[in-house]
């Protein structure tokens, strides 16, 4: 439990830092640096894809050397460095560099950190452990968005001050990680032939950074879940398009930040009870409901013409995140053998990453050539499709 709390504090501080920046970044790109939705999609697609693609590698090597903590420290420290590039930015290339370094760090740390949470939790409390971590993470996000609102109203659009202030909690978050107590025995090898039954993950680092594995030997339910995750991700573009949508319909920047604050509050309130509920009711019902919320809220963003409706839409979007993020990780951890837990979590994230670049690029192109509504019509359709598919493939879960 001690490790879970410390990791939660680290995530809380890091999210204070990240969410001070995140809701203002698309507005900064458009109003200060003069770029459009297509460039925003390119930046977010590259950054988030790198983040997810790295997770399977860090997860694999974390399992290989039977250690989680060094990856987590290096990853969180890298993200702090990335935020400094935003502070010194003079054009969108600096933003790209900063986001890539930041997401590189997230890609390195996430799978080992999540495996450390799973290793530190009791089997029947794993959903609650992930939910508690997500709740603390989201509390940090809520505090960060609130501080962004305070600073943006105080400094009247001086974005660089917010970028500078965000470095303080990020640095403190890295320091807390050194308190984590990791025992080598926590990272266990699977008994007998469990590794063969699950998958012979042979990760090869080559020019294309390919991930080789024996797909046919994966648990069938996990294989189908990963396929539908990839399908859904093609319609799951960056959240920054939601913020840009609100701004494009005439919302002041301070109000856009408050919309995002509502999203984080709902997310934070729902994450822990939803993940804990999944321990009792099963993961399937929560995931299906969460993806359905996603599809419906994206249709709402597509059809909405009133600024006031964004309060409700961002709130429902928080329900989607709360019902899915921690529950998905708990589901993968349930199915994976203990010795390959970080690898499995990383593989899930990597398949998400494969879809993130085309998803954000497509969102930007749809916005540019067909109009903003089509970005969200497409996402809504993919979310509803994923919800229906998950109902059938997650049998017995």
N, C-alpha and C positions, 0 to 999 in steps of 0.2 A: 504493500500500500504506500510505503514511503516513496518508492520510485515513481509511482503513478502521480502522487501529489507534486513531486519535484518537476517531473516532466510536464505536468499541467501548468505549473507556475512559469516554466520556461516558455511554453506555448502562449500563455496569457501575455507575458511581456513582449514576446515576439509579435503577437498579433496586435498589440497596442501600436507597435511601431509600423507594421505593415498596413493596418487599416487607417492610420493617419494619412497614408499616401494613396491607397487604392481608389477611394471614391473621387479624388480630385485629379487623378492622373489622366483619364480620357479628356477631361475639360482642359487641363494644362496642355495636352498635345494639340487639341483643336484650336483653342483661343490664344495660346502663347507661342506655340511652335508652328502653327499653321498647317497641320496635317489633317487628313480626312479619315473616315471610317476604314478605308482599305488599308492604310498604313497601321491604324490601330489593330486591325485584324492580323496583319503580318507580325507585328511586335508581340502581341499576346499569343498568337499561334506558335511562333518559334519558341518563346519563353516557356509556355506551359507544356509544349511537347517535349522540350529538353528535360523539364522537371520530371515528367512521367516516365520518359524513356530511361532515365538514369536510375529509377527506383529499383528495377530488377537487378541491375548490376550491383548497387550498394547492398541490396538485400542478399544477393548471392554471396558476395564476399563477406558479409556479416555472418552468414551461416558457415562459410568456409573456414574463417579464422576463429569462429565461436566468440565473437565480441560485437557488441552493439554501440557502446558508449563513444568510442573515438569517431565513428561515422557521424553520430549526432552532433558532437562538438564541432567538427569540421564543417558540417552542413550549416549549422546555425551561424557560425562565424562568417562563412562565405556570404550568406544572405545580408549580413550587416555591411559587408564591404560593398555589395551591390547597391545598397541604398545611398551610399556616398556618391555614386555616379549620377544619381538623380539630382543631387544637390549642385553638382558642378556642370549640369547639362546646359548646352547652348543650342543643340539641335536634336532631332529625334534619334539620331544615331547613339547619343549618350543614353537616351531612355532605353533603347534596345539593349545596349551593353549592360546597363544597370539591371534591367529585368532579366536578362540572360544569366548574369552572375547570381542574382537573387534566387531565381528558380533553379539554377544549378545546385545551390546550397540546399534548397528544399528537396530536390531530387536525391541528393546524397543522404539526407538525414531521415527522411520519412519512414521508409521500410524498416531500417534498424530500430528507430524509435518506437514504431508501432509493434514490432516484434518484442521489444523490451517491455512494453506495456502488457502484451499477451503473456510473456514469460513470468511477469510479476503478479499476474492475476490468477485466482483460482478458476478452474475450468467452468464451473457453473455461474461465475460472476464476470465472465469475460466481456459480455455485452455491456454490463454496468461499468466496467473499467474503461472501455472505450468511450462510453457515453459521458462519464465523468471528465475524461480528458477533453472531449469535444466541448463540453459545457464550459470548462475553464478557458479553453482556447477561444470560444465565442464570447465569453465575458471580456476577454482582452480585446477582441475585435470591437465590441460595443463601446468600451472605454476609448479605444483608438478613434473610432468614428466620431464620438462625442468631442474629443479633443480637436479633431480636424474641424468640426463645426465651430468650436470656440476660437480656434486660431484663424480660420478663414474669415470670420466676422470681425476679429480684432485687427488683422493685418490687411483686410480688404483686398484679398487676391494675391498677396505676396506668397506665392507657392514655395519659394526656396526656403523660407523660414520653417515651414512645416516639414520639408525634407530634412532639414538640419536637426530639428527637435526629435524626429523619429529615430535618430541614431542612438539616443540615450537608452530607451527601454530595450532596444535590440541588443546593445552591449551587455546590459544587466542580465538579459535572458541567457546569454552564453555563459556568464559566470555561474549561474545557478546549476548548470549542467554538471559542473565538477562535483556537486554533492551527490550525484546518482551513484548508488552502490550496485555494481554489477559483479556477479559471481560467474565464473566460467561454467560452473555446473548448470546454470540456468539455461544455457544454450545447448540443448541436448541433441544427440543424434538419434534418428528414428530407429526403433528396434527392428532387428531382422531385415526383411526385404521391403520395409515400408517405403524406402526411397525409390526402389524399382517400381513398386505398385503405384506410387503417385506420379513420378516422372523422373527421368534421368536428365535433370537440368544441366546441360553442359554449355556454359556461357562462354562464347568466344569473342574476344575483342579484336576486330579486324577493321579494315578501312570503312566498311559500312556499318560498324557497330551492331552486327547481327546477333540475334539471340536465338541460339539453336536449342531445341528441346524435343523430346519425344511426345508430340501432341496426342497421339493415339492412346498413350498410357495414362493420361490425366483422368481423374474421376469425371464421369459423364456429366454430372450436374454442374461441376465447376467449369468444364469445357463449354457447356451451353450458356452458363452465366457470363463467362468471359466474352462469348460471341455477342450476346445481347448488350453487354456493356459497351463493346466497340460500336455496335449499331447506334445505340443511344447517343454516344459521344459525338457522332457526326452532326447531331442537331444541338449539341450542348456547347454553344459558343461562350466566349468570355463574358463574365458578369458585367464587364465594363460597357457592353452594348446596352444593357438594361439602364445603366446610369446615363448613357448618351441619349437613349430614347426619351427619358424623362426631361433631360436638358433641351432636346430638340423640340419638344412640345411647349417650351416656354417656362420651365421651372427654373427659378433662380438657383445658383450654385449652392447656397446655404440650404435650400429646401431639398435639393438632390441629395445632399449629405444626410439630411434628416430621414429621407426615404430609406437610405441605406442603413441608417441607425435602426429603424423599425425592423428591417430584415434581420439584422444581427440580434436584436432583442428577442424576436420570436424564435429564431434559430437556437439561441442560448437557452431559452426556457424549455424548448422541446427536446433538445439533443439527448440529455441524460435520461429523462423518463421514457423516451421512445426506445433508446438502446436497452434500457433495463427491461422494458416491457417485452422486447424481442426475446429476452432470455426465457420468458414465460409463454408467450404466444407463438414464438417461432419467428424467424427472420422474414419469411416470405410475405406475410400480410403487410408488414411495415414497409417493405421495399416496393411492393405493388402500389400501395397507397401513395407513397412518396413520389414515384414516377408519374402517377396519375395527376398529382398536384402540379408537377412540373409542366406536363403537357397543357393542362388547363390554364395555368398562369401565363404561359407563353402565348397562348391564343388571346388571353386578356390583354397582354402588351401589344399584340398585333392590332386589335380592334379598338383599343382605348383612345379616346380623343380628349379626355378631361384630366387635368393635372391632379384633381382631388382623388381620382380613382387609384392613383399610384400608391397612396397609403395602404389600401387594401391589397393591391397586387404584390407589393414588396413584402407584406406580411405573410401572404400565402406562399410566396417563394421561400420564405424562411421555414415554413412547414416542410417543404420538399427536402431542403438540406437536412433539417433535424431528423426526418424520418429515414434518411438513406445513408448518410456518410459514415457514422459510427457503426450502423447495422451492417453495411457492406463489408467493412473490415472485420467485424466479428464473424460474419459468414465465411469469409475466406480463411480466417484463422481456425474456424471449426473444422473445415474440410481438410486443411493441410496438415501433414505430419509435423511434429514439434521441431524437428531438425531442419525442415524446409519452410518454416513459417514465414520468415522474412523474404525468402525467394518468391513464395506464392503471392504474398502481399505486393511485392515489387512487380511481379508479372502482371497482376491485375492493373496496377498503375501504368505499366508500360503499354498495355493494350489501349488504355484510356489515352495515353500520349500519342499513339498512332493516329487516333481520330481527332485530337485537339487542333493540330495545325490546319488540316483541311476544313475543320468545323469553323474556326475563326476566320480563315480566308474566305470561305463561302459566305459567312455572315456579312463580312465587309463588302463583298461583291454584290450580294443580294440587296444590301442597303444602298449601295451606290447606283446600281443599274435598274432595280425594280422598285426601290423605295424601302423605308425602314420596316414597314409592316411585314414584308415577305421574309425578313430575317426571323421573325417570331412565328409566322405561320409554319415555316419549315421546322423550327425547333419544337413547336407544339405537336405537330404530327409525329415526330420521332419519339417524343416523350410518351405519348399515348400508345404508340406501337410497342415500345419497350415495356410498358406496364402490362399490356395484354400478354406479351411473350413470356414475361417472368412468371405470370400466374401458372402457365403450363409447364415451364421447365423446372421450377423449383419444387418438384413433388417430394413430399416427405420432409420438408424443412419448415 
